Every structure is written in structure tokens, then in C-alpha cells.
Amino acid sequence: VQLVAGGVPKLALTNPYFGDLEVPAGTAIPLQLQVPFAGTPITGVAPLSFAAGTRYFVYAIGSVSGGTFDFIVQAVR
């Protein structure tokens, strides 16, 4: 999948790999998962605001072909 933040492609990953993205505190960015390099949305857009002193983990879950693909966000202080 490809993570798009604020309309800009940031990371394209496959299992079991991961990536990281540094975002300044207080920034609000809409996130979306897309088909890599095609720009075809897999999920809706989810607005996320980043608080100072917090790490955010975004997990892609489900099946694209099964229509259950989505992502969840975990915030850890």
C-alpha cells in the first residue's frame, strides 16, 4: 500500500516492512491508503492531528480483494 499524507505520497510498503514519517507537533494531516504509484484510493481520507510527545502508529488491516481493507491509528504517549 501507499500512505498518502495531505495529498502527497509518502511511503509505499508491503508486508512485513514498515516505514516512518516525522511530522511536527500541532500539524493536522489527512491520511489515505492508495494502490502504490497508481493513485487509486483503497480507503477513505481520515484527518489526524499530531500532538506533542505522542507517537502514532498506522496499521493497514484487512483484504483489498475482500473489500475489508482499512487502517487503524494507535497513539502512544
Solvent accessible surface area in square Angstrom, and as a share of the most:
residue,aa,sasa,rsa
1,V,45,0.26
2,Q,8,0.03
3,L,22,0.11
4,V,7,0.04
5,A,5,0.04
6,G,42,0.40
7,G,63,0.61
8,V,79,0.46
9,P,83,0.52
10,K,93,0.40
11,L,41,0.20
12,A,46,0.35
13,L,54,0.27
14,T,96,0.56
15,N,144,0.74
16,P,119,0.75
17,Y,154,0.58
18,F,176,0.73
19,G,33,0.32
20,D,122,0.63
21,L,72,0.36
22,E,169,0.76
23,V,32,0.19
24,P,98,0.61
25,A,62,0.48
26,G,70,0.68
27,T,40,0.23
28,A,73,0.57
29,I,29,0.15
30,P,58,0.37
31,L,6,0.03
32,Q,25,0.11
33,L,5,0.03
34,Q,24,0.10
35,V,57,0.33
36,P,46,0.29
37,F,179,0.74
38,A,69,0.53
39,G,39,0.37
40,T,74,0.43
41,P,81,0.51
42,I,41,0.21
43,T,14,0.08
44,G,56,0.54
45,V,92,0.53
46,A,36,0.28
47,P,118,0.74
48,L,30,0.15
49,S,76,0.49
50,F,26,0.11
51,A,51,0.39
52,A,67,0.52
53,G,72,0.69
54,T,23,0.13
55,R,171,0.62
56,Y,50,0.19
57,F,80,0.33
58,V,56,0.32
59,Y,98,0.37
60,A,51,0.39
61,I,80,0.40
62,G,56,0.54
63,S,46,0.30
64,V,87,0.50
65,S,117,0.76
66,G,53,0.51
67,G,69,0.66
68,T,90,0.53
69,F,33,0.14
70,D,71,0.37
71,F,21,0.09
72,I,91,0.46
73,V,59,0.34
74,Q,83,0.37
75,A,64,0.49
76,V,65,0.37
77,R,212,0.78
